[in-house]
Amino acid sequence: MRDSIGVENKMSNSVYDPDDHKFETLGEFKIYLSCGANVGFEYNGIEYGIEGHNNNFDIWIYDKGDIANNLTLEEVLDYKLDGVQIRDLILSAEITERIM
């Protein structure tokens, strides 16, 4: 689709595809969080979020609030959701939000 001056507008045809937001490696996920980004993801039917503040991170459940506060990045990776460490589930989880 082209706008009024003939420039192609690719956003008008975009459809949300969760695979476009997946992290390819654990390193990519770590760098993303280290830069202060927020991540939302769904795991076992529950939507979680991770957000960082000055190298401290909080984990929360959507519409329920925080479940862990002031974690280091390594503590986030080791944090267990339904008995599985985030480091072991984040590459296969459905990423619902990536905010820089």
C-alpha positions as MATLAB code, in Angstrom:
seq = 'MRDSIGVENKMSNSVYDPDDHKFETLGEFKIYLSCGANVGFEYNGIEYGIEGHNNNFDIWIYDKGDIANNLTLEEVLDYKLDGVQIRDLILSAEITERIM';
ca = [
       0.000    0.000    0.000;
       1.304    3.480   -0.827;
       0.605    6.702    1.007;
      -0.430    9.996   -0.606;
       3.110   10.756   -1.833;
       3.741    7.286   -3.224;
       5.857    5.868   -0.385;
       5.151    2.244    0.365;
       3.598    1.755    3.780;
       4.453   -1.717    5.048;
       2.824   -1.221    8.453;
      -0.694   -1.227    7.048;
      -0.259   -4.840    5.950;
       1.436   -6.068    9.108;
      -0.160   -8.808   11.155;
       1.074   -9.692   14.624;
       3.155  -12.828   14.466;
       4.568  -13.950   17.839;
       7.437  -15.700   16.085;
       8.717  -12.283   14.932;
       9.272  -11.310   18.578;
      10.933  -14.487   19.853;
      14.471  -14.341   21.152;
      16.871  -16.436   19.099;
      19.431  -16.930   21.860;
      19.666  -16.528   25.608;
      22.409  -13.969   24.963;
      20.006  -11.842   22.923;
      17.478  -11.953   25.781;
      20.136  -10.962   28.330;
      21.362   -8.034   26.224;
      17.803   -6.879   25.648;
      17.067   -6.774   29.388;
      20.475   -5.251   30.165;
      19.587   -2.302   27.937;
      16.560   -1.529   30.111;
      13.939   -3.129   27.890;
      10.713   -4.699   29.126;
       9.501   -8.091   27.997;
       6.032   -9.599   28.176;
       5.506  -13.299   27.532;
       2.982  -16.051   27.982;
       3.931  -19.331   29.592;
       1.479  -22.118   30.477;
      -1.460  -19.804   29.860;
      -0.241  -17.034   32.178;
       1.075  -13.684   30.931;
       4.222  -12.529   32.709;
       6.380   -9.452   32.404;
       9.949   -8.547   33.243;
      11.054   -4.962   33.570;
      14.318   -3.446   34.625;
      15.258   -0.401   36.667;
      18.935    0.492   37.176;
      20.163   -3.116   36.827;
      17.408   -4.430   39.119;
      14.540   -6.382   37.646;
      10.948   -7.124   38.607;
       8.848  -10.058   37.433;
       5.079   -9.662   37.416;
       1.912  -11.415   36.354;
      -0.361   -9.400   34.096;
      -3.294   -7.949   36.062;
      -2.040   -9.461   39.335;
       1.146   -7.583   40.214;
       4.727   -8.299   41.122;
       5.882  -11.776   42.075;
       9.573  -10.882   42.496;
      11.401   -7.581   42.958;
      14.927   -6.196   42.847;
      16.478   -9.230   41.157;
      19.796   -9.269   39.357;
      19.817  -10.424   35.752;
      21.147  -13.833   36.797;
      18.426  -14.139   39.442;
      15.832  -13.401   36.739;
      17.280  -16.160   34.562;
      17.246  -18.589   37.502;
      13.728  -17.630   38.643;
      11.301  -20.536   38.277;
       7.833  -20.359   36.783;
       5.915  -23.609   37.258;
       9.185  -25.281   38.237;
      11.102  -24.197   35.106;
      13.828  -21.563   35.122;
      13.202  -18.557   32.908;
      16.508  -19.295   31.136;
      15.036  -22.644   30.040;
      11.662  -21.371   28.861;
      12.161  -17.898   27.382;
      13.268  -19.074   23.920;
      10.093  -21.107   23.468;
       7.643  -18.829   25.293;
       5.228  -16.694   23.278;
       6.636  -13.163   23.465;
       3.707  -10.768   23.711;
       5.608   -7.533   24.200;
       9.092   -6.160   23.608;
       9.485   -2.548   24.697;
      12.792   -0.723   24.499;
];
